[in-house]
Amino acid sequence: MRIFVITFKANDRGIGLANDDASHAWMIFALDKRNGRVIWSEKAYEGFHERNGHVKATQANSTPVTDGRYVLSIVTS
């Protein structure tokens, strides 16, 4: 059994708005439910997001879904 996780990594940190001129990466990970090991990972998108957002509120807040063969998730920038 697998667990799918979406992550968002911003190159800037702090408590203010995210810095729009920093590169960001959205990643999808497939984890083994029994031991937590990463089975595979895939970069969904890397670039600059289009809207200001607070760095403590992730842009990777969609829930991935699978039919057992494909994993689908919405990535917004």
Secondary structure, DSSP 4 states (H G I P E B T S, - for coil): -EEEEEEEEES--SSSB--TTS-EEEEEEEEETTT--EEEEEEEEEE--SS--BTTS-S--PPPEE-SS-EE-----
